[in-house]
Amino acid sequence: MNYADWSQWYDLFYSTESSEEVDFYVEEAITANGPVLEIGVGTGRIAIPVAQRGIEVFGVDASLEMLSVAEAKASDASPLTGSLTLTQADMRTLQLARTDFSLVTIPARTLLLGTTPEDQMDTLCSAARHLRPGGKLVFNVFNPTPDLVFDDSAEPVLIGDVADPDSGKTFQLSAINRFDAESQINEATQIVEEINADGTTSVVARLPVTLRYLFPHEIFAMLEETNLQVEAVYGWFDRSPFDEECDEIIFVASRPA
């Protein structure tokens, strides 16, 4: 993944998403009463609203470019009633000085950026060792339904048209997914096209991203191996129960007290 390119377009893509994801993670942070560790903090899309609620937040990300954007956004949002500390780190080998977090989150399907079972297991172990006894791990991934992973269409899937508040330009966002059922890998490309005055479009960015999707039974097994107890599994950020037709899988697990 080219993080420099992604840092420019990340917030534009997520502007098409429902605010329910951010609201969900803010609620989890308030309930946990901090401190909170966010793995894959990106541009601070979730961490900054959490810090604005008076909570101590530590955000880690592999990308210095993403962290630079997050730092600038946090400065624009200051003064924060809580705090936000940003650190560059690999989610698979994370070793912070403190291990007393009430809540560790891995939002935005970040766990799937680990492209091998070992990468994903190492990430969950990293999260678990930073939790205090009784602390919670919360993360979300997409649900790999047959309609999704066995769709061999090469046509881009339209995400939506969005206006960039900084440039004033309007962009059309789309994605091409290439799923491999054997490796459980999706070699995806996110496409940004500028909508011209005459209604035509011009491609301005192609952003590759590789994900390894997980089935629910695999996640249950990994959490058990990590010695975390599953407390809830939701099918959406409104806390509705998960079923096989849901687009999202949201896990809440805890470290035994």
N, C-alpha and C positions, 0 to 999 in steps of 0.2 A: 504494500500500500504506500502510495506517495503522500505522506502526511502534509507536506507543504501545500500540495494542491487541495487536499481535503479540508485543511484548516480554513481555506478561503470560502468554501461552499457548504461546510457542515451545517451552519445555522440556517442557511437558506433551505436545505433539504428538510431539516427538522421543523421549520416553520409551517410545513404542510401537515404536521402531526397534531393530534388532539393534545390539549393541555393536560389531559387526565394522567398521563405518565408522570409529568412533573408533580402534579398535585398528589399522586399516590406516594412518591418517594418523600415529598415534604411531610406528609402525614406520618409515614414510618419514622422519619427522623424526629418529629415532635414527640411521638410516643416513646421512642428510645431515649429521648432527652440527652442525646450526645454523650461523648464525642462520636462523630461519624467519619468513617473512611469510605470514600468513593473510589473504586477501581475503574479506570477508564473515564476520567473526569472530562476529557475532551475540552470544549470551550467554556465549561462551567454552566452549561444549560440547566443542569439540575442543582449543582453544588451552590451556585450563587443564591437562588431562591431559598435553599435550606439555611445558608448563613444569614440571610436576611431575617430569618425567624429566631435569631438569637442563639444559634447552635454552632458549636466548634466543629469545623469540617476540615478534613485533610483529603486532598484530591491528588491522585497519582495518575500519570499517563506516560506512555512511551514516547510521545511526540512533543518535542520542544515547541514546534509551531503551534500546536493546539494549546499548550500551556501559556504561550505568549498571548494568544487571543483571550484566554480565560483571565489572565492577569489584567489585561486592559479592560475587559468587561467588569471585573470586580472593582477596579479603580473607578470606573464610571458610576457604579452602583453604590460606592461608599458614601457615608460611613455605614458599614455593616453592623447590625446589632450583635451579631455573632462574629466568627472569624473564619477565614479561608486560607489554608496553607497549601501551596502547590509544589509538587515534587515530581521530577522525571524518574520513572522506574518501570521495570519489566514486571507485568502482573504475575508472571510465572515464578519469579524468584524474589518477590517483594520481601524485604526485611527492614521494617521500620523499628525505631528505638522503642516505641510503645506498643503494647499488646492489650490495651484495656478498652478497646472500642466497644461501645454499646451496640453499634450497628455498622455492618460492612455492606455496601451495595455494589452491584455490578450491573448497572442499567444499560439500556440501549443495545441489548444483545451482544455486549462486549465479550462475554465468555466465548462466543463462537469465533472470535478472531484467533483463538488458539486452534490451529488447523490440524492437530493430531490429538488422539485421546490423552496422550501424556501431557501435552500443553494444557488441556482443559482440566485435567486432574491436578496438575501443579498449581493452576490458578485457584482452584477451590481450596487446596491446602494452604496457599498463601493467605487467602481470605480467612480461613478458619483459625490460623495461628495468631491472627491479630484481634480476635474476639475475646472479650472477657467472659468468664463463666456466666451463662445466662444470656449472653449477647446474641444478636440475630444477624443472619446473612440473608439478604433479599436480592434477587436478580430475575431478569426476564430474558426469554429467548423466543424465537418464533416457533410455531407448531408445524412440523414438516408433514403436512397432510399429503396424501397421494396425488390430489389434484395439483398441488404445488410442485412437488419434487419430480413427478413423472411428466410434467408439461415440457415437451421438447420444442416448443415454438421458439423461434429466434427473433420474433417481433418484440420491440420494446414495449414495456408496460408503462402506461402514462401514470405519473405520480401527481402532476398538477402544474398549474401556472402560478408563479409567485412574483411579487414585486420586491426588488431589492431596495430597502429604505436608504441605503448609502448612495447607490448610483442612480436610483430612479428608474432603472431599466427593469423590464419584465422578462422572466425566463420561464421556459417550459422544461420541466424535470421529468425524466423517464429512467427506466432501468431494464437491463437485459440480464436474465438469470440463466446460468448453464449448470444444471445439477448433474452430479455423478452419484448414482445410487449406491455404487459399491464403496466408494471412499467417503461418502456423505459430505462431499465438498460442493460448494456453490461458487463458481468463478463468475462473479457478477461485475457488471459495468454500469455505473450511474452516469447518466448523460445530462449535460446542461446545454440548452439551446437558447440563444437570445431571440426574442420575438421582435422582429423588425417592424418599422412603421407601416410597411405594406402588407403585414400579416405573415410574411415568410419567416423562416427560422434559420439561424446559423449556429452550428455546433461550436461552443466555446470551451468545453471541457468534457473529457471522458475520464471517469474516476474508477479505476479498478479496485475491487475489494474481494478478498477470498474469505469465505466462512466455512466452518465445519458444523453442520447442523446436528442436533441431538434429539433423540426420541425420549419421551417421558420416562420410560423404564430405565434408560441409561443414566438419567440424572438422579433418579432415586438411588440407584446402585452406587454412583459416585459420592453422593452425600453420605450414604451409610458408611462407605469406606473412609470418608473424611471425619467420621464420628460426629456428624451433625444430624439432628433430629428434625424431620420435616413437620412443620406445624400447619402449613396451609399451602394449597396449590390453587391459583386463580386462573381464570380464562381471559380476564381483562382487568384493567386498572380500576374498575369500579368494584372489584372484589367478587365478581360473579364466579360461580364454581366452574372449574375447568371441565370440558368434555372434548371429545375427539374432533369436533367441528370448529373449535376455537382457533383463532389466528395466533394467539399469544399463549405462552405458558409462564406464569409468575410463581416462583418458589419463595416461600418463607421458611427458613430453617434456623435452628438455634443450637448453640453449644451447651451441653449439659452443665447445670450449675454445680 
